[in-house]
């Protein structure tokens, strides 16, 4: 929990009120969460346009208001959930701008995938999509959907961060609920989690390749 993040009790109360369509509760949440999210995005994406930070933060709050039931309080705090959502929204905005600049149309097209910068696929993560493309005719979207179904919520979030090229230990520690550990322990735990997801991905890939 960061210094500007309200208590877990407050977050849980706001979530329950929002589930009951309490407009005042959402306004109160926005008042505290919006500056928190913008600051978070600015810290982790300092090279991005400030306007994108604000847009992503607002989008994630509106998406949460429309579908508050997608958040599960037993898995992580509301602010942690919003930070993860805001990061995903910002990455989508950044990618959208890149596609516009390069006149890209279909992100799943193999030709377009080859044009995406290498930093979006770190060297230390398995090139799962390329490996499977040589061994199966299944569309990439179906492969992702089938693999996601085999992961728990935390591993699914870890996988999304890995595929987005996220390297910061703090981000993984946040969704894993281990921010109370010291930095060295966080790094070890995050590495074990990423290795676990990688192994699951390769086992899944071998199984898919065998039958498709």
C-alpha positions in Angstrom: 0.0 0.0 0.0 1.4 3.4 -0.9 1.2 6.5 1.2 -1.8 8.0 -0.7 -3.8 4.8 -0.8 -6.7 4.6 1.6 -7.1 1.7 4.0 -8.3 -1.7 2.8 -11.4 -1.3 5.0 -12.3 2.0 3.2 -11.7 0.4 -0.2 -13.9 -2.6 0.6 -16.7 -0.3 1.9 -16.6 1.8 -1.3 -16.7 -1.3 -3.4 -19.8 -2.6 -1.6 -21.6 0.7 -2.0 -20.7 0.8 -5.7 -22.1 -2.6 -6.1 -25.3 -1.2 -4.8 -25.1 1.6 -7.5 -24.3 4.3 -5.0 -23.2 7.3 -7.2 -21.8 9.2 -4.3 -19.5 6.2 -3.5 -18.1 6.2 -7.0 -17.5 10.0 -6.9 -15.6 9.6 -3.6 -13.6 6.7 -5.1 -12.6 8.8 -8.1 -11.6 11.7 -5.9 -9.0 9.6 -4.2 -8.2 7.0 -6.9 -7.8 9.3 -10.0 -4.7 11.2 -8.7 -3.3 8.0 -7.3 -3.6 6.2 -10.6 -2.2 9.2 -12.6 0.8 9.4 -10.3 1.3 5.6 -10.6 1.3 5.7 -14.4 3.6 8.7 -14.5 6.1 6.9 -12.3 6.1 3.7 -14.4 5.7 5.3 -17.8 7.6 8.6 -17.6 8.2 8.7 -21.4 4.5 8.5 -22.2 2.3 11.6 -22.8 0.7 12.9 -19.6 -2.7 13.0 -21.4 -2.5 9.3 -21.9 -1.9 8.8 -18.2 -5.1 10.7 -17.4 -7.1 9.0 -20.2 -6.1 5.5 -19.0 -6.8 6.3 -15.4 -10.3 7.7 -16.2 -11.0 4.8 -18.5 -10.2 2.2 -15.9 -12.4 3.9 -13.3 -15.3 4.1 -15.7 -14.9 0.4 -16.8 -14.9 -0.5 -13.1 -18.1 1.4 -12.5 -19.8 -0.3 -15.4 -18.6 -3.8 -14.3 -17.7 -3.7 -10.5 -18.6 -7.4 -10.2 -15.4 -8.3 -12.2 -13.3 -7.2 -9.1 -12.9 -9.9 -6.5 -11.9 -8.4 -3.0 -10.6 -11.7 -1.8 -7.8 -11.7 -4.3 -6.4 -8.2 -4.0 -7.2 -4.7 -2.9 -9.4 -2.4 -5.0 -6.6 0.1 -5.6 -4.2 -2.7 -6.7 -6.9 -3.9 -9.1 -7.3 -0.4 -10.5 -3.6 0.0 -10.9 -3.4 -3.2 -12.9 -6.4 -2.1 -15.0 -5.0 1.4 -15.6 -1.6 -0.1 -16.6 -3.4 -2.4 -19.1 -5.5 0.5 -20.5 -2.4 2.6 -20.9 -0.5 -0.1 -22.7 -3.5 -0.5 -25.0 -3.5 3.2 -25.7 0.3 3.2 -26.4 -0.1 0.3 -28.7 -3.0 1.9 -30.4 -0.9 5.0 -31.1 1.9 2.8 -32.4 -0.4 1.1 -34.8 -1.7 4.4 -36.1 1.8 5.7 -36.6 2.8 2.6 -38.5 -0.5 2.1 -40.2 -1.0 -1.3 -38.7 -4.4 -2.9 -38.9 -4.5 -6.4 -37.4 -2.2 -7.0 -34.4 -2.6 -10.8 -34.6 -1.4 -10.9 -38.2 2.1 -12.6 -38.3 3.5 -9.9 -40.5 2.5 -7.2 -38.1 3.7 -9.2 -35.1 7.1 -9.2 -36.6 7.1 -5.4 -36.7 6.4 -4.9 -33.0 9.5 -3.7 -31.1 11.5 -6.3 -29.2 11.0 -4.7 -25.8 7.4 -5.8 -25.9 8.6 -9.4 -25.8 11.6 -9.7 -23.3 14.5 -12.0 -24.1 14.0 -13.9 -20.9 10.4 -14.9 -21.7 9.5 -17.8 -24.1 8.4 -16.8 -27.6 5.3 -18.9 -27.2 3.4 -17.5 -30.1 6.2 -18.0 -32.6 6.9 -21.5 -31.3 3.3 -22.5 -31.6 2.8 -20.9 -35.0 5.3 -23.5 -36.4 3.4 -26.4 -34.8 -0.4 -25.7 -34.9 -2.9 -24.0 -37.1 -5.0 -22.8 -34.2 -5.6 -19.0 -34.3 -3.6 -17.0 -31.7 -6.8 -15.8 -30.0 -8.0 -19.4 -29.4 -4.6 -20.4 -28.0 -4.6 -17.5 -25.6 -8.2 -18.2 -24.5 -7.5 -21.9 -23.9 -4.3 -21.2 -21.9 -5.9 -18.5 -19.8 -8.6 -20.9 -18.8 -5.9 -23.2 -17.2 -4.5 -20.4 -15.0 -5.7 -19.0 -11.8 -6.4 -15.3 -11.6 -3.0 -14.3 -10.2 -1.0 -16.3 -12.8 -3.3 -14.9 -15.5 -2.4 -11.4 -14.4 1.3 -12.3 -14.3 1.1 -13.7 -17.8 -0.5 -10.4 -19.0 2.3 -8.4 -17.5 4.9 -10.7 -19.0 3.5 -10.5 -22.5 3.2 -6.7 -22.1 7.0 -6.6 -21.4 6.6 -5.4 -17.8 9.8 -5.9 -15.8 9.3 -3.9 -12.6 9.3 -6.2 -9.6 7.0 -3.8 -7.7 4.2 -4.3 -10.2 4.3 -8.1 -9.9 4.6 -7.9 -6.2 1.5 -5.7 -6.0 -0.8 -8.2 -7.7 0.8 -11.1 -5.8 0.2 -9.4 -2.5 3.8 -9.5 -1.3 4.6 -5.8 -1.1 5.2 -6.3 2.6 8.3 -8.4 1.9 11.7 -6.7 1.4 12.9 -6.1 -2.1 15.2 -9.1 -2.3 12.5 -11.5 -1.2 10.0 -9.8 -3.6 12.4 -10.4 -6.5 12.9 -14.1 -5.6 9.2 -14.6 -5.3 8.4 -12.8 -8.6 11.1 -14.9 -10.4 9.6 -18.1 -9.1 6.1 -17.0 -10.2 7.3 -16.1 -13.7 9.2 -19.3 -14.0 6.0 -21.2 -13.0 3.9 -19.4 -15.6 6.6 -20.1 -18.2 6.7 -23.8 -17.4 2.9 -24.0 -17.6 3.0 -22.2 -21.0 5.5 -24.6 -22.5 3.7 -27.6 -21.2 0.5 -26.2 -22.6 2.2 -25.4 -25.9 3.6 -29.0 -26.3 0.2 -30.4 -25.6 -1.6 -28.2 -28.1 1.1 -28.8 -30.7 0.7 -32.5 -30.3 -3.0 -32.6 -31.0 -3.3 -29.7 -33.5 
